[in-house]
Amino acid sequence: QVQLQESGPGLVKSSQTLSLTCTVSGGSIVTTYYGWSWIRQPPGKGLEWMGGIGYDGSTYYGPSLKMRTSISRDTSKNQFSLQLTSVTPEDTAVYYCASGVRLRALMDLNEYAYWGQGTQVTVSS
């Protein structure tokens, strides 16, 4: 059973960079054909796919956040990370890492089999 755990600061100031890490156990982030994503849910809104990284290190980003988002990985630690630059209070959300999806379906939230518990990030003005 794959387990994912998000970690990082729960409070970030406006204009700073939000950095989160997802630690994976029970599975490998280099498993062929699979992808690993960051997804967020602002208060009162739906889930938003932010971007993901493939088993081969390829990266993909959602159009609305593409200019501010960077996703990377550390295969030696079986972790992947998110950086979101120039944050504003509108970036306040619960942030999830997720996987169990084939790379070709990376943007389909219904396809994800495994989710972290989520971490609340609040951006102060």
LUMNU-165240 format. One record per residue (C-alpha): y, x, z; residue in one letter; residue number from 1. Coordinates in pm, 1 decimal. Example, Ala and Ser with C-alpha at 12.3 -4.5 7.8 and 13.67 -1.06 7.14 Angstrom:
! LUMNU-165240
ATOM     north      east        up  residu  num
ATOM    -450.0    1230.0     780.0       A    1
ATOM    -106.0    1367.0     714.0       S    2
This chain:
! LUMNU-165240
ATOM     north      east        up  residu  num
ATOM       0.0       0.0       0.0       Q    1
ATOM     331.6     144.2    -109.8       V    2
ATOM     602.8     141.3     152.9       Q    3
ATOM     970.8     214.5      98.4       L    4
ATOM    1233.6     290.8     360.6       Q    5
ATOM    1606.3     311.6     298.5       E    6
ATOM    1823.8     544.7     504.5       S    7
ATOM    2189.3     631.4     514.5       G    8
ATOM    2516.6     542.9     685.2       P    9
ATOM    2586.6     180.1     759.0       G   10
ATOM    2963.7     219.5     738.0       L   11
ATOM    3161.6     386.5     462.6       V   12
ATOM    3537.4     404.0     415.8       K   13
ATOM    3706.0     283.2      99.0       S   14
ATOM    3735.5     542.0    -178.2       S   15
ATOM    3449.2     747.4     -35.6       Q   16
ATOM    3099.1     791.5    -175.8       T   17
ATOM    2808.1     581.9     -52.4       L   18
ATOM    2484.2     781.4     -31.5       S   19
ATOM    2143.4     632.0      41.2       L   20
ATOM    1791.4     772.4      29.2       T   21
ATOM    1463.3     589.9     -20.3       C   22
ATOM    1154.3     752.0     127.7       T   23
ATOM     827.5     645.8     -32.5       V   24
ATOM     484.7     647.6     130.5       S   25
ATOM     148.6     529.1       5.0       G   26
ATOM     240.9     609.7    -353.8       G   27
ATOM     401.5     877.0    -568.7       S   28
ATOM     734.7     853.1    -749.9       I   29
ATOM     579.4    1042.9   -1041.3       V   30
ATOM     303.2     787.2   -1098.1       T   31
ATOM     286.0     744.4   -1475.1       T   32
ATOM     472.2     450.4   -1631.2       Y   33
ATOM     634.0     329.2   -1308.7       Y   34
ATOM     999.8     302.7   -1213.0       G   35
ATOM    1196.0     301.7    -889.8       W   36
ATOM    1521.2     113.1    -841.3       S   37
ATOM    1818.6      38.4    -622.7       W   38
ATOM    1914.2    -326.7    -585.8       I   39
ATOM    2187.5    -478.8    -373.0       R   40
ATOM    2289.4    -818.7    -241.7       Q   41
ATOM    2652.0    -878.6    -141.0       P   42
ATOM    2712.0   -1146.1     123.5       P   43
ATOM    2675.7   -1493.5     -23.1       G   44
ATOM    2570.4   -1362.1    -364.5       K   45
ATOM    2250.9   -1295.1    -553.5       G   46
ATOM    2056.7    -976.3    -607.7       L   47
ATOM    2210.2    -717.4    -839.7       E   48
ATOM    2007.2    -445.7   -1008.1       W   49
ATOM    2211.3    -126.0    -981.5       M   50
ATOM    1989.7     122.5   -1158.1       G   51
ATOM    1663.2     307.3   -1146.6       G   52
ATOM    1470.4     624.5   -1213.8       I   53
ATOM    1147.3     655.0   -1402.4       G   54
ATOM     829.4     846.5   -1326.2       Y   55
ATOM     951.3    1107.6   -1573.8       D   56
ATOM    1297.0    1146.4   -1416.7       G   57
ATOM    1476.1     931.8   -1673.0       S   58
ATOM    1764.4     729.2   -1531.0       T   59
ATOM    1896.9     384.0   -1613.9       Y   60
ATOM    2205.8     204.4   -1485.9       Y   61
ATOM    2339.5    -147.8   -1479.7       G   62
ATOM    2646.0    -194.8   -1700.9       P   63
ATOM    2888.3    -306.6   -1429.7       S   64
ATOM    2826.7      -6.5   -1203.4       L   65
ATOM    2730.7     257.1   -1456.6       K   66
ATOM    3050.6     459.8   -1423.7       M   67
ATOM    3019.2     490.9   -1043.8       R   68
ATOM    2641.9     518.5    -992.4       T   69
ATOM    2409.8     815.9    -986.5       S   70
ATOM    2039.0     809.2    -905.5       I   71
ATOM    1832.8    1121.3    -844.9       S   72
ATOM    1500.4    1217.9    -693.5       R   73
ATOM    1328.6    1485.6    -488.4       D   74
ATOM     964.8    1491.6    -591.7       T   75
ATOM     873.3    1741.2    -318.1       S   76
ATOM     981.0    1484.2     -57.6       K   77
ATOM     875.0    1176.0    -255.8       N   78
ATOM    1227.7    1038.9    -225.5       Q   79
ATOM    1489.1     900.2    -458.7       F   80
ATOM    1856.9     860.7    -383.4       S   81
ATOM    2163.2     658.4    -472.8       L   82
ATOM    2523.5     768.2    -488.2       Q   83
ATOM    2800.2     514.8    -548.5       L   84
ATOM    3147.0     664.0    -582.2       T   85
ATOM    3492.7     521.2    -511.3       S   86
ATOM    3362.6     234.8    -300.3       V   87
ATOM    3571.4     -68.3    -205.0       T   88
ATOM    3504.9    -355.5      37.4       P   89
ATOM    3348.9    -539.5    -259.8       E   90
ATOM    3061.3    -290.9    -239.8       D   91
ATOM    2965.4    -424.3     102.9       T   92
ATOM    2606.0    -543.0      69.1       A   93
ATOM    2247.1    -507.7     177.3       V   94
ATOM    2100.5    -227.7     -31.7       Y   95
ATOM    1731.6    -226.0    -121.3       Y   96
ATOM    1504.8      25.1    -287.8       C   97
ATOM    1214.5    -125.0    -477.6       A   98
ATOM     922.3     -38.4    -699.6       S   99
ATOM     581.0    -143.4    -825.0       G  100
ATOM     729.9    -212.9   -1166.4       V  101
ATOM     650.3     -73.0   -1506.2       R  102
ATOM     937.5     126.0   -1648.8       L  103
ATOM     980.6    -115.9   -1939.8       R  104
ATOM    1051.7    -398.7   -1690.2       A  105
ATOM    1287.1    -200.9   -1467.7       L  106
ATOM    1566.6    -461.0   -1487.2       M  107
ATOM    1342.2    -762.1   -1415.7       D  108
ATOM    1374.4    -832.9   -1045.0       L  109
ATOM    1078.7   -1072.0   -1055.9       N  110
ATOM     845.8    -784.5   -1147.1       E  111
ATOM     898.3    -572.8    -837.1       Y  112
ATOM     594.4    -559.5    -609.4       A  113
ATOM     731.0    -343.1    -332.9       Y  114
ATOM    1061.5    -361.9    -150.0       W  115
ATOM    1217.8    -173.0     136.1       G  116
ATOM    1346.0    -374.7     429.9       Q  117
ATOM    1703.8    -324.5     312.6       G  118
ATOM    1995.0    -153.1     479.1       T  119
ATOM    2334.5    -306.7     546.8       Q  120
ATOM    2626.9    -103.7     419.4       V  121
ATOM    2978.3    -209.9     508.7       T  122
ATOM    3281.5     -62.3     334.7       V  123
ATOM    3593.1     -62.3     548.7       S  124
ATOM    3935.8     -96.5     394.4       S  125
